Amino acid sequence: MEAGDGREETPLPLALSKFHISEEYGFLLPDPLTELPAPYGPWMEIAHDLPQLIASRQLRSRVLQMPQLSARHLRGREELHLAHLVLSFMTMGYIWQEGDEGTVKVLPQNLAVPFWEVSQALGLPPILSHADFVLANWRRKDPNGNLDTIISLPGGESLRGFILVTLLVEKAAVPGIKAVVQALRAILQLDEETLHEALQELAEAIGDMNRALKRMHDYVDPAVFYAVIRIFLSGWKDNPAMPHGLIYEGVSAEPMAYSGGSAAQSTVLHAFDELLGIRHSAKSTAFLHRMRDYMPPPHRAFLEEIHHAPSLKQHVLSSGDARLCAAFNRCVSALADFRSYHIIIVTKYITIAAAKARQAETGDRASPFAGKPPSALEAKGTGGSHIFSFLKSIRDSTQEGTISI
């Protein structure tokens, strides 16, 4: 920091590195590891073959033959994140191999115990979450910057597209995450010009996220997403297919319930809501706050810091500055537009896809996919929320966040 004009500066809030947030990649794990040390070869061997093992209904028998390995020899955050990614994908495959009518009640000890150990070390739950599925599941395929996933599940190119488009949305958010820090710093320093610039950058970043989300149409087949991919993101909390949860053998004799992977577990929109002072309904807020338990603890801490920082909304209102007010409202509108577009995506990939799947089931032609789509999830998100009422509620409460002076 420069000394400037000699005045004592307020300590800069929210240094991104303190919260494991990258200046270049935001909440994404920078350059994730793609292989674990040699002793964990049995995990990696199964993980790299998951789509074939699940399709041939052989994953459960392979997991039961897997040696019991301790997670204690994993070193550093990157090894732990890759182990969590591998074990979470393996767990989802094990649970859902036979569809939503062939679930199991117990996760075997040789998978459950190391998964629990790694989860405890990272402060994450023992289930596949957004932090695994997207944030830690990417690699550079070639020097040209083309990306690929590290671990996969059934769904082929559509699954790869779903993960990587979601990753591109996270990457597009990075200037917005930096704008959050810039805005809070500007409020403390009473620097209205910098605050205006930060709000412009935030609105632009949210617009870029929306444009990235629209690429979903190019890379993800709705029929494959609905009938094949979606079940593997499903958890065992608020899920009729697993009403009693799951016993993690060797960890607890009582079943435990966890929500599946969900976009609501992305820290990005939570951060923007906190900065802009968006207030959702009590029911939606309760669900969103529960989803924070599925974020890496440093990212949760970042949200708490924003929550306890001086209020941007109050600052803009008390400034009486029409230009700041307009910039603030552009951010809110951009966020509402993003949420509206998310509803369009969900309509296409769940509601319309579900109707077509039912039509194919009752028609003469056989479905091109093995097994039935997860009917228990038709009206719910993989995180367990009633998806349309939830998405419309948070979109509407976002729109109500605009201010007038």
C-alpha positions as CSV (number, residue, x, y, z in Angstrom):
1,M,0.0,0.0,0.0
2,E,1.2,3.5,-0.8
3,A,1.4,6.0,2.0
4,G,-0.6,8.5,-0.1
5,D,-1.0,11.9,1.5
6,G,0.0,10.8,4.9
7,R,-3.5,10.2,6.3
8,E,-4.0,7.0,8.2
9,E,-5.7,4.6,5.8
10,T,-8.5,2.2,6.9
11,P,-7.1,-1.3,6.7
12,L,-8.1,-2.8,3.4
13,P,-11.0,-5.3,3.8
14,L,-11.5,-8.6,2.1
15,A,-8.0,-9.4,0.8
16,L,-9.0,-12.2,-1.6
17,S,-6.1,-14.5,-0.9
18,K,-7.2,-14.6,2.8
19,F,-10.4,-16.4,1.7
20,H,-8.7,-18.8,-0.9
21,I,-10.1,-16.6,-3.7
22,S,-7.9,-16.2,-6.8
23,E,-7.4,-12.9,-8.5
24,E,-7.5,-14.8,-11.8
25,Y,-10.0,-17.6,-11.2
26,G,-12.2,-16.3,-8.4
27,F,-13.8,-19.2,-6.5
28,L,-12.5,-21.8,-8.9
29,L,-9.5,-23.9,-7.6
30,P,-6.5,-22.6,-9.6
31,D,-4.9,-25.3,-11.6
32,P,-6.3,-28.3,-9.8
33,L,-4.3,-31.5,-9.4
34,T,-5.3,-34.3,-11.8
35,E,-3.6,-37.3,-10.1
36,L,-3.2,-38.4,-6.5
37,P,0.0,-39.9,-5.1
38,A,0.7,-43.5,-6.0
39,P,-0.8,-45.1,-2.9
40,Y,-4.2,-43.8,-4.0
41,G,-4.0,-45.5,-7.3
42,P,-7.0,-47.8,-6.6
43,W,-9.2,-44.7,-6.2
44,M,-8.0,-43.1,-9.3
45,E,-8.4,-46.3,-11.4
46,I,-12.1,-46.5,-10.5
47,A,-12.7,-42.8,-10.8
48,H,-11.3,-42.6,-14.3
49,D,-13.6,-45.5,-15.4
50,L,-16.8,-44.3,-13.7
51,P,-19.1,-43.9,-16.7
52,Q,-18.3,-47.4,-18.0
53,L,-18.5,-49.0,-14.6
54,I,-21.9,-47.4,-14.0
55,A,-23.3,-48.2,-17.4
56,S,-22.3,-51.9,-17.0
57,R,-23.6,-51.9,-13.4
58,Q,-20.2,-53.0,-12.1
59,L,-19.3,-50.0,-9.9
60,R,-20.8,-51.3,-6.7
61,S,-18.9,-54.6,-6.9
62,R,-15.6,-52.8,-7.8
63,V,-16.0,-50.4,-4.8
64,L,-16.7,-53.4,-2.5
65,Q,-13.4,-54.9,-3.7
66,M,-11.5,-51.6,-3.2
67,P,-8.8,-51.6,-0.4
68,Q,-9.4,-49.5,2.7
69,L,-7.1,-46.5,2.4
70,S,-6.5,-43.8,4.9
71,A,-6.8,-40.2,3.9
72,R,-4.2,-39.2,6.5
73,H,-1.3,-39.4,3.9
74,L,-2.9,-36.7,1.7
75,R,-0.9,-33.5,1.8
76,G,-2.1,-30.0,1.1
77,R,-5.3,-28.4,0.0
78,E,-5.0,-29.5,-3.7
79,E,-4.6,-33.2,-2.9
80,L,-7.5,-33.0,-0.4
81,H,-9.7,-31.3,-3.0
82,L,-8.9,-34.0,-5.7
83,A,-9.5,-36.8,-3.2
84,H,-12.9,-35.2,-2.3
85,L,-13.7,-34.9,-6.0
86,V,-12.8,-38.5,-6.7
87,L,-14.6,-39.9,-3.6
88,S,-17.7,-37.8,-4.1
89,F,-18.1,-38.9,-7.8
90,M,-17.5,-42.5,-6.7
91,T,-20.2,-42.1,-4.0
92,M,-22.8,-40.7,-6.4
93,G,-22.2,-43.5,-8.8
94,Y,-22.4,-46.1,-6.1
95,I,-25.7,-44.7,-4.8
96,W,-27.5,-44.1,-8.1
97,Q,-26.0,-46.9,-10.3
98,E,-29.4,-48.6,-10.4
99,G,-31.5,-45.4,-10.7
100,D,-33.8,-43.9,-8.0
101,E,-35.6,-47.2,-7.5
102,G,-32.4,-49.2,-6.7
103,T,-30.7,-47.1,-4.0
104,V,-28.8,-48.5,-1.1
105,K,-29.0,-47.6,2.5
106,V,-25.3,-48.0,3.4
107,L,-22.2,-46.6,1.9
108,P,-19.5,-49.2,2.5
109,Q,-16.7,-48.5,5.0
110,N,-13.8,-48.6,2.6
111,L,-15.5,-45.6,0.8
112,A,-17.3,-43.9,3.6
113,V,-14.5,-43.6,6.1
114,P,-11.9,-42.0,3.8
115,F,-14.6,-39.7,2.3
116,W,-15.5,-38.6,5.8
117,E,-11.9,-38.0,6.7
118,V,-11.2,-35.9,3.6
119,S,-14.5,-34.0,4.2
120,Q,-13.6,-33.2,7.8
121,A,-10.2,-31.9,6.7
122,L,-11.7,-29.6,4.1
123,G,-14.7,-28.6,6.1
124,L,-17.0,-29.9,3.4
125,P,-19.9,-32.4,3.7
126,P,-19.4,-36.0,2.5
127,I,-21.3,-35.6,-0.7
128,L,-20.8,-34.2,-4.2
129,S,-21.2,-30.4,-4.1
130,H,-20.6,-27.5,-6.5
131,A,-17.1,-27.2,-5.0
132,D,-16.3,-30.6,-6.4
133,F,-18.4,-30.8,-9.5
134,V,-17.3,-27.5,-11.0
135,L,-14.7,-25.6,-8.9
136,A,-12.2,-28.4,-8.5
137,N,-13.0,-30.5,-11.6
138,W,-11.2,-28.8,-14.5
139,R,-8.0,-29.1,-16.4
140,R,-6.3,-27.7,-19.5
141,K,-6.6,-30.2,-22.3
142,D,-4.0,-28.6,-24.5
143,P,-1.7,-25.5,-24.7
144,N,-4.5,-23.6,-26.6
145,G,-6.4,-23.2,-23.4
146,N,-9.1,-25.8,-24.2
147,L,-10.6,-27.2,-21.1
148,D,-11.8,-30.6,-19.9
149,T,-13.1,-32.2,-16.8
150,I,-10.9,-34.3,-14.5
151,I,-13.5,-36.9,-13.4
152,S,-16.7,-37.7,-15.2
153,L,-20.0,-39.6,-14.8
154,P,-22.6,-40.9,-17.3
155,G,-23.8,-38.2,-19.8
156,G,-20.8,-38.0,-22.2
157,E,-20.4,-34.6,-24.0
158,S,-23.5,-33.2,-22.4
159,L,-22.1,-33.8,-18.9
160,R,-18.8,-32.3,-19.9
161,G,-20.6,-29.3,-21.4
162,F,-22.8,-28.8,-18.3
163,I,-19.7,-28.7,-16.1
164,L,-17.6,-26.5,-18.3
165,V,-20.4,-24.0,-19.1
166,T,-21.0,-23.7,-15.4
167,L,-17.2,-23.2,-15.0
168,L,-17.3,-20.4,-17.6
169,V,-20.1,-18.7,-15.6
170,E,-17.9,-18.8,-12.5
171,K,-14.9,-17.4,-14.5
172,A,-17.1,-14.6,-16.0
173,A,-17.9,-13.6,-12.4
174,V,-14.3,-12.9,-11.4
175,P,-14.3,-9.2,-12.3
176,G,-17.5,-8.9,-10.3
177,I,-15.9,-10.6,-7.2
178,K,-13.0,-8.1,-7.4
179,A,-15.6,-5.3,-7.8
180,V,-17.2,-6.3,-4.5
181,V,-13.9,-5.7,-2.7
182,Q,-13.3,-2.5,-4.6
183,A,-16.8,-1.2,-3.7
184,L,-16.5,-1.9,0.0
185,R,-13.0,-0.3,0.0
186,A,-14.5,2.7,-1.8
187,I,-17.3,3.1,0.8
188,L,-14.7,3.1,3.7
189,Q,-12.6,5.6,1.9
190,L,-15.6,7.8,0.8
191,D,-14.4,7.5,-2.8
192,E,-17.5,7.9,-4.9
193,E,-15.7,7.8,-8.2
194,T,-14.1,4.4,-7.5
195,L,-17.4,3.1,-6.1
196,H,-19.2,4.1,-9.3
197,E,-16.5,2.3,-11.4
198,A,-16.9,-0.8,-9.2
199,L,-20.6,-0.9,-9.6
200,Q,-20.2,-0.5,-13.4
201,E,-17.8,-3.5,-13.4
202,L,-20.1,-5.6,-11.3
203,A,-23.1,-5.0,-13.6
204,E,-20.9,-5.8,-16.6
205,A,-19.6,-9.0,-15.0
206,I,-23.2,-10.2,-14.2
207,G,-24.0,-9.6,-17.9
208,D,-21.0,-11.6,-18.9
209,M,-22.2,-14.4,-16.6
210,N,-25.6,-14.4,-18.3
211,R,-23.9,-14.6,-21.8
212,A,-21.8,-17.6,-20.5
213,L,-25.0,-19.3,-19.2
214,K,-26.6,-19.1,-22.6
215,R,-23.9,-21.4,-24.0
216,M,-25.7,-24.2,-22.2
217,H,-27.9,-24.6,-25.2
218,D,-24.9,-25.3,-27.5
219,Y,-23.3,-28.0,-25.3
220,V,-26.0,-29.8,-23.2
221,D,-28.8,-32.0,-24.6
222,P,-31.9,-31.5,-22.4
223,A,-32.9,-35.2,-22.8
224,V,-29.5,-36.4,-21.6
225,F,-29.4,-33.9,-18.8
226,Y,-32.8,-34.9,-17.5
227,A,-32.8,-38.6,-18.0
228,V,-29.1,-39.4,-17.4
229,I,-27.1,-36.6,-15.6
230,R,-29.5,-35.2,-13.1
231,I,-29.9,-38.2,-10.8
232,F,-26.1,-38.3,-10.1
233,L,-26.3,-34.7,-8.7
234,S,-29.1,-35.8,-6.3
235,G,-28.6,-36.0,-2.6
236,W,-30.3,-37.9,0.3
237,K,-32.0,-35.0,2.0
238,D,-35.6,-34.1,1.1
239,N,-35.5,-36.8,-1.6
240,P,-38.4,-39.3,-1.7
241,A,-36.1,-41.9,-3.3
242,M,-34.0,-41.9,-0.1
243,P,-36.3,-40.7,2.7
244,H,-34.1,-41.9,5.6
245,G,-30.8,-40.6,4.3
246,L,-27.6,-42.7,4.1
247,I,-25.6,-44.7,6.7
248,Y,-21.8,-44.0,6.3
249,E,-20.5,-47.3,7.5
250,G,-17.7,-47.0,10.1
251,V,-18.6,-43.3,10.6
252,S,-22.1,-43.4,12.2
253,A,-24.6,-46.1,12.8
254,E,-27.4,-43.5,12.2
255,P,-28.2,-42.4,8.7
256,M,-27.2,-38.9,7.7
257,A,-28.9,-36.6,5.2
258,Y,-27.2,-34.3,2.8
259,S,-28.4,-32.2,-0.1
260,G,-27.2,-32.8,-3.7
261,G,-25.1,-30.5,-5.8
262,S,-26.9,-27.2,-6.7
263,A,-26.1,-23.9,-8.3
264,A,-27.3,-22.4,-5.0
265,Q,-24.0,-23.7,-3.6
266,S,-22.0,-21.3,-5.8
267,T,-20.6,-18.5,-3.6
268,V,-20.9,-15.9,-6.4
269,L,-24.6,-15.0,-6.3
270,H,-24.5,-15.1,-2.4
271,A,-21.7,-12.5,-2.5
272,F,-23.6,-10.2,-4.9
273,D,-26.8,-10.5,-2.8
274,E,-24.9,-9.6,0.3
275,L,-23.2,-6.6,-1.3
276,L,-26.4,-5.3,-2.9
277,G,-28.5,-5.9,0.3
278,I,-30.9,-8.2,-1.5
279,R,-33.4,-9.7,1.0
280,H,-35.2,-12.9,0.1
281,S,-38.2,-14.5,1.7
282,A,-37.6,-16.4,5.0
283,K,-38.1,-19.7,3.3
284,S,-35.7,-19.0,0.5
285,T,-33.2,-17.4,2.8
286,A,-33.2,-20.6,5.0
287,F,-32.5,-22.8,2.0
288,L,-29.8,-20.5,0.7
289,H,-28.1,-20.3,4.1
290,R,-28.2,-24.1,4.3
291,M,-26.5,-24.3,0.9
292,R,-23.6,-22.3,2.4
293,D,-22.7,-25.4,4.5
294,Y,-21.7,-26.9,1.1
295,M,-19.1,-24.2,0.3
296,P,-15.5,-24.3,1.3
297,P,-15.2,-22.6,4.8
298,P,-13.0,-19.7,3.5
299,H,-15.7,-18.8,0.9
300,R,-18.3,-18.9,3.7
301,A,-16.1,-16.6,5.7
302,F,-16.0,-14.2,2.7
303,L,-19.8,-13.9,2.7
304,E,-19.8,-13.2,6.4
305,E,-17.2,-10.4,5.9
306,I,-19.4,-8.8,3.2
307,H,-22.5,-9.2,5.4
308,H,-20.8,-7.3,8.3
309,A,-19.3,-4.6,6.1
310,P,-20.9,-1.1,5.8
311,S,-24.1,-1.3,3.8
312,L,-23.7,-0.3,0.2
313,K,-27.4,0.3,-0.2
314,Q,-27.5,2.7,2.8
315,H,-24.4,4.5,1.5
316,V,-25.9,5.0,-2.0
317,L,-29.2,6.2,-0.4
318,S,-27.5,8.6,2.0
319,S,-25.2,10.0,-0.8
320,G,-28.2,11.3,-2.7
321,D,-26.1,10.8,-5.8
322,A,-28.3,10.0,-8.8
323,R,-25.4,8.5,-10.8
324,L,-24.5,6.1,-8.0
325,C,-28.2,5.2,-7.6
326,A,-28.5,4.4,-11.3
327,A,-25.3,2.3,-11.2
328,F,-26.6,0.4,-8.2
329,N,-29.9,-0.3,-9.9
330,R,-28.1,-1.5,-13.0
331,C,-26.4,-4.2,-10.8
332,V,-29.7,-5.2,-9.3
333,S,-31.4,-5.4,-12.8
334,A,-28.5,-7.4,-14.2
335,L,-28.8,-9.9,-11.3
336,A,-32.6,-10.2,-11.8
337,D,-32.0,-10.7,-15.5
338,F,-29.5,-13.5,-14.7
339,R,-32.0,-15.2,-12.4
340,S,-34.8,-14.8,-15.0
341,Y,-32.6,-16.5,-17.6
342,H,-31.8,-19.3,-15.1
343,I,-35.5,-20.0,-14.9
344,I,-35.6,-20.3,-18.7
345,I,-32.8,-22.8,-18.6
346,V,-34.5,-24.8,-15.8
347,T,-37.7,-24.8,-17.8
348,K,-36.0,-26.2,-20.8
349,Y,-33.8,-28.8,-19.1
350,I,-36.3,-30.0,-16.5
351,T,-40.0,-29.2,-17.2
352,I,-40.0,-29.6,-20.9
353,A,-37.5,-32.4,-20.8
354,A,-39.7,-34.2,-18.2
355,A,-42.8,-33.9,-20.4
356,K,-40.9,-35.3,-23.4
357,A,-39.6,-38.2,-21.3
358,R,-43.1,-39.0,-20.1
359,Q,-44.3,-38.9,-23.7
360,A,-41.5,-41.2,-24.8
361,E,-42.3,-43.6,-22.0
362,T,-46.0,-43.9,-22.9
363,G,-45.3,-44.0,-26.7
364,D,-44.2,-46.9,-28.8
365,R,-40.6,-45.9,-29.2
366,A,-38.2,-47.0,-26.5
367,S,-36.2,-44.3,-24.6
368,P,-32.6,-44.1,-25.9
369,F,-31.5,-44.1,-22.2
370,A,-31.1,-47.0,-19.8
371,G,-33.4,-46.8,-16.8
372,K,-36.2,-44.3,-16.1
373,P,-35.6,-40.6,-15.4
374,P,-35.7,-39.7,-11.7
375,S,-39.5,-39.0,-11.3
376,A,-39.0,-38.1,-7.6
377,L,-37.0,-35.1,-8.7
378,E,-39.4,-33.7,-11.3
379,A,-40.5,-30.7,-9.2
380,K,-37.4,-30.4,-7.1
381,G,-33.9,-29.2,-7.6
382,T,-31.0,-31.5,-6.8
383,G,-30.4,-29.5,-3.7
384,G,-33.9,-30.4,-2.5
385,S,-35.8,-27.2,-3.1
386,H,-39.1,-26.9,-4.9
387,I,-37.4,-25.5,-7.9
388,F,-39.8,-23.1,-9.6
389,S,-41.3,-21.5,-6.6
390,F,-37.8,-21.1,-5.2
391,L,-36.3,-19.6,-8.4
392,K,-39.2,-17.3,-9.0
393,S,-39.2,-16.1,-5.4
394,I,-35.5,-15.2,-5.4
395,R,-35.8,-13.5,-8.9
396,D,-38.8,-11.4,-7.6
397,S,-37.1,-10.4,-4.4
398,T,-34.0,-9.4,-6.4
399,Q,-36.1,-7.1,-8.6
400,E,-37.5,-5.5,-5.4
401,G,-33.9,-4.5,-4.4
402,T,-33.8,-1.4,-6.7
403,I,-33.8,2.0,-5.0
404,S,-35.1,5.4,-5.8
405,I,-34.0,8.8,-4.5
